[in-house]
Amino acid sequence: MDFNQILQEVLNWLSTSGVKLVLGLIAFIIACKIVNGLAKRVKKKMEKKNTEKTIVSVTYKVLRTGLKLLLFVLLLGFWGIDTAGIGAAIASVGVAVGLAMQGSLSNLAGGILLIILHPFRIGDYIDAQGEEGTVEEITIFYTYIVSPDNKTIMIPNGSLLNGNIINYSKKSVRRVDLLYSVSYGEDFERAKAAILDVAAKNEMVLQDPEPFVRVKTHGASSIDIVTRLWVNSGDYWSVYFQMQEDVKKRFDEEGISIPYPQLDVHLDTAE
């Protein structure tokens, strides 16, 4: 082999196709950085207009990924590669993958509908598919929620949209339902007054609507008093636990007895 001939061919390639290859790569890298900057600017503008977080997140990801794919196709065309053939191949692969991933397509459709209908938003506390927690991220295929014990749960959007969704953060106020029991020998009116007084002294309990305290049932060994209090959604659990503790202390102070199940046993001593 003639080394000079090989060197000359390499130099000729570098001066023609090689330059084209290098220029294409440089232009692609610069264009990708421009796309990243453009996507970030669009994201910031949407955030300044207080656009819903889910729409901002999805728009940012789709814009950044979609434009980069378009740039890559243009790069292949610049290099002289037949992009029509590549497009046909991608379409064929897409059909095959689509048939094999019908569940994922269902999740995709569910993700699009979640973005359009937005039954919940990032930061909302929801209960869905037997799981509950705070929505951390909504993507095209999955929704991520964080449980109260700090576990990340990934729920497919297809099954999420087709099931029941309880959104605890949708409304600004919630009702706390509590039940207290007193023995039949106690004055239930005095117990009701004690509960109402405890609720009135709790600053997190709203007075409009007014607290509701009434006898609910005559149980087997107790009179059950239902208590319904309206609070701001963020104060729900604080009020729930605080009321349980404060009512118990108040009952102890006033000598109101809380019954426990009793069983009367009669012995037949006759032979």
C-alpha positions as CSV (number, residue, x, y, z in Angstrom):
1,M,0.0,0.0,0.0
2,D,1.2,3.5,-0.9
3,F,1.3,5.5,2.3
4,N,1.4,8.8,0.4
5,Q,-1.7,7.8,-1.5
6,I,-3.6,6.9,1.7
7,L,-2.5,10.2,3.3
8,Q,-3.6,12.1,0.3
9,E,-7.1,10.4,0.3
10,V,-7.4,11.2,4.1
11,L,-6.5,14.8,3.5
12,N,-9.0,15.0,0.6
13,W,-11.7,13.6,2.8
14,L,-10.9,16.0,5.6
15,S,-11.0,18.9,3.2
16,T,-14.4,17.9,1.8
17,S,-16.6,15.5,3.9
18,G,-14.6,15.9,7.0
19,V,-15.1,19.7,7.1
20,K,-18.8,19.1,6.5
21,L,-18.9,16.6,9.4
22,V,-17.1,18.9,11.8
23,L,-19.2,22.0,10.8
24,G,-22.4,20.0,11.2
25,L,-21.4,18.8,14.7
26,I,-20.4,22.3,15.8
27,A,-23.6,23.8,14.4
28,F,-25.7,21.0,16.1
29,I,-24.0,21.6,19.5
30,I,-24.6,25.4,19.3
31,A,-28.2,24.9,18.1
32,C,-28.9,22.5,21.1
33,K,-27.6,25.2,23.5
34,I,-29.9,27.7,21.8
35,V,-32.8,25.3,22.2
36,N,-32.1,24.8,25.9
37,G,-32.0,28.6,26.4
38,L,-35.2,29.0,24.4
39,A,-37.0,26.3,26.4
40,K,-35.9,27.9,29.7
41,R,-37.1,31.3,28.6
42,V,-40.5,29.9,27.6
43,K,-40.6,28.2,31.0
44,K,-39.8,31.3,32.9
45,K,-42.4,33.4,31.0
46,M,-45.0,30.8,31.7
47,E,-44.1,30.8,35.4
48,K,-44.3,34.6,35.6
49,K,-47.8,34.4,34.1
50,N,-48.7,31.9,36.9
51,T,-49.4,29.1,34.4
52,E,-50.3,25.8,36.0
53,K,-47.1,23.9,37.0
54,T,-48.1,20.7,35.1
55,I,-48.5,22.6,31.8
56,V,-45.2,24.4,32.4
57,S,-43.3,21.2,33.1
58,V,-44.7,19.3,30.1
59,T,-44.3,22.2,27.7
60,Y,-40.7,22.6,28.7
61,K,-39.8,18.9,28.2
62,V,-41.7,18.6,24.9
63,L,-40.2,21.8,23.5
64,R,-36.7,20.9,24.4
65,T,-36.8,17.3,23.3
66,G,-38.9,17.9,20.1
67,L,-36.6,20.7,18.8
68,K,-33.5,18.6,19.4
69,L,-34.9,15.7,17.5
70,L,-35.7,18.1,14.6
71,L,-32.2,19.4,14.7
72,F,-30.8,15.9,14.6
73,V,-32.8,15.1,11.5
74,L,-31.6,18.4,9.8
75,L,-28.0,17.4,10.7
76,L,-28.4,14.1,9.0
77,G,-29.7,15.8,5.9
78,F,-26.8,18.2,6.0
79,W,-24.4,15.3,6.0
80,G,-26.2,13.9,2.9
81,I,-27.9,11.0,4.6
82,D,-31.3,10.1,3.2
83,T,-33.7,11.3,5.9
84,A,-36.7,10.1,4.0
85,G,-35.5,6.5,4.5
86,I,-34.8,7.2,8.1
87,G,-38.3,8.7,8.6
88,A,-39.9,5.6,7.0
89,A,-37.8,3.3,9.3
90,I,-38.8,5.4,12.3
91,A,-42.4,5.2,11.3
92,S,-42.2,1.4,10.9
93,V,-40.5,1.0,14.3
94,G,-43.1,3.3,15.8
95,V,-46.0,1.2,14.6
96,A,-44.3,-2.0,16.0
97,V,-43.5,-0.3,19.3
98,G,-47.0,1.1,19.5
99,L,-48.6,-2.4,19.1
100,A,-46.3,-3.7,21.7
101,M,-46.9,-0.8,24.1
102,Q,-50.6,-0.4,24.1
103,G,-50.6,0.1,27.9
104,S,-48.1,2.9,27.5
105,L,-50.2,4.5,24.8
106,S,-53.1,4.4,27.3
107,N,-50.9,6.1,29.8
108,L,-49.9,8.7,27.2
109,A,-53.6,9.4,26.5
110,G,-54.3,9.6,30.2
111,G,-51.4,12.0,30.7
112,I,-52.7,14.3,28.0
113,L,-56.2,14.3,29.5
114,L,-54.8,14.9,33.0
115,I,-53.1,18.0,31.6
116,I,-56.2,19.2,29.9
117,L,-58.7,18.4,32.6
118,H,-56.2,18.9,35.5
119,P,-58.3,17.2,38.3
120,F,-55.3,17.9,40.5
121,R,-52.1,20.0,40.3
122,I,-48.6,19.6,41.6
123,G,-48.6,20.1,45.4
124,D,-52.2,18.8,45.8
125,Y,-52.8,16.0,48.3
126,I,-54.8,13.2,46.6
127,D,-56.0,9.6,47.1
128,A,-56.1,7.4,44.0
129,Q,-55.6,3.8,43.1
130,G,-55.3,2.8,46.8
131,E,-52.5,5.3,47.4
132,E,-52.4,8.8,48.8
133,G,-49.9,11.5,49.1
134,T,-48.7,14.9,47.7
135,V,-48.4,15.2,43.9
136,E,-44.7,15.8,43.2
137,E,-44.6,15.5,39.4
138,I,-46.9,14.8,36.5
139,T,-45.3,13.4,33.3
140,I,-46.8,12.2,30.1
141,F,-46.9,8.5,31.2
142,Y,-46.8,8.6,35.0
143,T,-47.8,10.7,38.0
144,Y,-45.4,10.7,41.0
145,I,-46.8,11.3,44.5
146,V,-45.0,11.4,47.8
147,S,-46.7,9.5,50.7
148,P,-46.9,11.0,54.3
149,D,-44.0,8.7,55.2
150,N,-41.9,10.1,52.4
151,K,-42.2,7.3,49.9
152,T,-42.3,8.1,46.1
153,I,-45.2,6.3,44.4
154,M,-45.4,6.1,40.6
155,I,-48.9,5.7,39.3
156,P,-49.6,5.0,35.5
157,N,-51.8,7.8,34.1
158,G,-54.0,5.4,32.2
159,S,-55.2,3.6,35.4
160,L,-55.2,6.9,37.3
161,L,-57.6,8.6,35.0
162,N,-59.9,5.6,34.8
163,G,-60.2,5.3,38.6
164,N,-61.6,7.5,41.4
165,I,-59.5,10.5,42.4
166,I,-60.0,12.2,45.8
167,N,-58.4,15.7,45.8
168,Y,-58.1,16.9,49.4
169,S,-56.5,20.2,48.3
170,K,-59.1,21.3,45.7
171,K,-61.2,23.2,48.2
172,S,-59.7,25.8,50.6
173,V,-61.6,24.5,53.6
174,R,-62.4,21.0,54.9
175,R,-64.6,19.5,57.5
176,V,-63.1,17.5,60.4
177,D,-65.5,14.8,61.6
178,L,-64.9,13.6,65.2
179,L,-66.9,11.2,67.5
180,Y,-66.8,11.2,71.3
181,S,-68.5,8.8,73.6
182,V,-69.8,9.4,77.1
183,S,-71.4,6.9,79.5
184,Y,-75.2,6.8,80.0
185,G,-74.8,8.1,83.5
186,E,-73.3,11.4,82.3
187,D,-75.1,14.6,81.4
188,F,-74.6,14.7,77.6
189,E,-75.4,18.4,77.5
190,R,-72.5,19.1,79.8
191,A,-70.3,17.0,77.5
192,K,-71.5,18.9,74.4
193,A,-70.8,22.2,76.1
194,A,-67.3,21.1,76.9
195,I,-66.6,20.0,73.3
196,L,-67.9,23.3,72.0
197,D,-65.8,25.3,74.4
198,V,-62.7,23.4,73.4
199,A,-63.4,24.0,69.7
200,A,-64.1,27.7,70.4
201,K,-60.7,28.1,72.0
202,N,-58.9,26.5,69.1
203,E,-57.8,29.3,66.8
204,M,-57.6,27.0,63.8
205,V,-61.3,26.0,64.0
206,L,-63.4,28.3,61.8
207,Q,-66.6,29.8,63.4
208,D,-68.3,30.2,60.0
209,P,-69.8,27.6,59.4
210,E,-70.3,27.1,63.1
211,P,-69.1,24.0,64.9
212,F,-71.7,21.2,65.0
213,V,-72.0,19.1,68.1
214,R,-75.0,16.7,68.5
215,V,-75.8,13.3,69.9
216,K,-75.5,10.8,67.0
217,T,-76.4,7.4,68.4
218,H,-77.3,5.5,71.5
219,G,-74.6,2.9,71.5
220,A,-74.5,-0.4,73.4
221,S,-72.6,1.1,76.3
222,S,-72.3,4.8,75.5
223,I,-73.9,7.9,74.1
224,D,-72.0,8.9,70.9
225,I,-71.6,12.6,70.2
226,V,-70.7,13.6,66.7
227,T,-68.5,16.8,66.2
228,R,-68.1,18.5,62.9
229,L,-65.6,21.4,62.5
230,W,-64.6,23.4,59.5
231,V,-61.0,24.3,59.1
232,N,-58.5,25.5,56.4
233,S,-57.3,22.5,54.4
234,G,-53.8,22.9,55.6
235,D,-54.9,22.8,59.2
236,Y,-56.9,19.5,58.9
237,W,-54.6,17.1,60.7
238,S,-53.4,19.7,63.3
239,V,-57.0,20.3,64.4
240,Y,-57.9,16.6,64.3
241,F,-55.1,15.5,66.7
242,Q,-55.3,18.7,68.8
243,M,-59.0,18.2,69.4
244,Q,-58.5,14.6,70.4
245,E,-56.0,15.6,73.1
246,D,-57.8,18.7,74.3
247,V,-61.2,17.0,74.6
248,K,-59.7,14.1,76.6
249,K,-58.0,16.6,79.0
250,R,-61.3,18.6,79.4
251,F,-63.3,15.5,80.1
252,D,-60.8,14.5,82.8
253,E,-61.0,18.0,84.3
254,E,-64.8,17.9,84.5
255,G,-65.0,14.3,85.6
256,I,-66.8,13.2,82.5
257,S,-66.3,9.5,82.1
258,I,-65.5,7.8,78.8
259,P,-67.0,4.4,78.8
260,Y,-65.4,1.1,77.7
261,P,-67.2,-2.1,76.6
262,Q,-68.5,-4.1,79.5
263,L,-69.9,-7.6,79.7
264,D,-72.2,-8.8,82.5
265,V,-71.6,-12.5,83.3
266,H,-74.3,-14.4,85.2
267,L,-73.2,-17.7,86.9
268,D,-75.8,-20.4,87.3
269,T,-74.8,-22.1,90.6
270,A,-77.8,-24.4,90.7
271,E,-77.0,-28.1,90.5
